[in-house]
Amino acid sequence: FVAIIFTTFLAFRVFRRKKNGIDGKITVYVHSQAFDLMWFFFGIDYILFVIIAIVGWWITDDKRSIIVGIMGPASFIWVINSYMRFAQNDFNYFQDIAETNKYIERHNKHVMAIRKRV
């Protein structure tokens, strides 16, 4: 249980940083697939929860424990990922394309003004 609490704490810390737009420099490679730290820690949490669910099923012989142990953490991770995307989209369900284009045009004008000065 200590490992679950520790990895969950680390995953949420990385989640907070990622939600605020601060990406970490560490990438974990598993079978040539790149994962950032948040997904690595959530993956470890998921594996630990499934192991606990299998042990709970073995002890109690109740199939609901294995269903909850597999589907519960998976749904929780899905909700966390959805919230992170929602927060990165400035808490809008859909991105406002017109506002984004205005921001890009302002940025490009600013860059062009800097280039003219240099």
C-alpha positions in Angstrom: 0.0 0.0 0.0 2.9 2.3 0.6 4.1 1.9 -3.0 0.6 2.8 -4.3 0.5 5.9 -2.1 4.0 6.9 -3.2 3.5 6.4 -6.9 0.0 8.1 -6.8 1.6 11.1 -5.1 4.3 11.3 -7.7 1.8 10.8 -10.6 -0.4 13.7 -9.3 2.6 15.9 -8.8 3.6 15.3 -12.4 0.0 15.7 -13.4 -0.2 19.2 -11.8 2.9 20.3 -13.6 1.7 18.9 -16.9 -1.7 20.6 -16.4 0.1 23.9 -15.9 2.0 23.4 -19.1 5.3 22.5 -17.5 6.6 19.4 -19.3 9.3 17.3 -17.6 12.6 16.4 -19.2 12.4 12.7 -18.3 10.9 10.2 -20.8 10.6 6.5 -20.0 11.0 4.0 -22.9 9.2 0.7 -22.7 9.6 -1.6 -25.7 10.7 1.5 -27.8 7.5 3.3 -26.8 8.0 6.7 -25.2 6.0 7.5 -22.0 6.3 10.6 -19.9 6.5 10.3 -16.1 2.8 10.8 -15.5 1.8 7.8 -17.6 4.7 5.8 -16.2 3.5 6.3 -12.6 -0.1 5.8 -13.5 0.9 2.6 -15.2 2.7 1.4 -12.1 -0.3 2.3 -10.0 -2.6 0.4 -12.3 -0.4 -2.7 -12.2 -0.3 -2.5 -8.4 -4.1 -2.1 -8.2 -4.7 -5.1 -10.5 -2.3 -7.2 -8.3 -4.2 -6.2 -5.2 -7.5 -7.0 -7.0 -6.2 -10.5 -7.9 -5.1 -11.1 -4.3 -8.4 -9.9 -3.0 -10.2 -12.2 -5.5 -8.0 -15.1 -4.4 -8.7 -14.4 -0.7 -12.5 -13.7 -0.9 -13.4 -15.6 -4.1 -15.6 -12.7 -5.0 -15.5 -11.7 -8.7 -16.6 -8.2 -8.0 -13.3 -7.4 -6.4 -11.4 -8.2 -9.6 -13.9 -6.2 -11.8 -13.6 -3.2 -9.5 -9.8 -3.6 -9.3 -9.4 -3.6 -13.1 -12.2 -1.1 -14.1 -12.0 1.3 -11.2 -8.4 2.5 -11.7 -8.8 2.5 -15.5 -11.8 4.8 -15.3 -10.0 7.0 -12.7 -7.0 7.4 -15.1 -9.4 8.2 -18.0 -11.1 10.9 -15.9 -7.8 12.4 -14.9 -6.6 12.5 -18.5 -9.9 14.1 -19.6 -9.5 16.7 -16.9 -5.9 17.4 -17.8 -7.0 18.0 -21.5 -9.9 20.2 -20.2 -7.5 22.3 -18.1 -5.0 22.6 -20.9 -7.8 23.9 -23.1 -8.4 26.8 -20.7 -11.4 25.1 -19.1 -13.4 25.1 -22.4 -15.0 22.0 -23.7 -14.2 23.0 -27.3 -11.3 25.2 -28.4 -12.3 28.7 -29.7 -10.6 28.8 -33.1 -11.2 32.5 -33.7 -9.6 33.4 -30.3 -6.7 31.1 -31.0 -6.1 32.7 -34.5 -6.2 36.2 -32.9 -3.6 35.1 -30.4 -1.4 33.6 -33.2 -1.7 36.8 -35.2 -0.7 39.0 -32.2 2.2 36.7 -31.5 3.4 36.8 -35.2 3.1 40.6 -35.2 5.2 40.7 -32.0 7.8 38.4 -33.5 8.0 40.5 -36.7 8.5 43.7 -34.7 11.3 42.1 -32.8 12.9 40.9 -36.1 12.7 44.4 -37.5 14.5 45.8 -34.5 17.4 43.3 -34.8 
